[in-house]
Amino acid sequence: MLLDVHESFAWFVVVANGLAGLWFLAANWLEALRTRAMWWFVTVAQLTVFVQVILGVAMVAGQGIEAPKFHMFYGFVAIIAIGIIYSYRAQLKAHQYLLYGLGSLFIMGLGIRAMIVGLR
């Protein structure tokens, strides 16, 4: 059952981070899109990565399921990417929408890659 949740939730992680990335990139050029809801959305989207990794760790540690090579790597790189994005927010204040937009799309890409590797 946990495997089914992990597989299904992966789509939510990918779509949420993809939408957040597109929203932030659009907000870079259209000020009307820069709302408080945008920041809440990207926070929730990035938190889904942590939930997904916790689900995966629970499967490996608790159920003894072996993850495909590099599958876990992409999950942990996504967490590191979130940390890097967050840590650069002050230095890149003038370009914060690009930072979060491109960063969220990168996280989406890591999720897609983890899904593809997980199929093998």
Beta strands, then each sheet from edge to edge (+ up, - down):
end
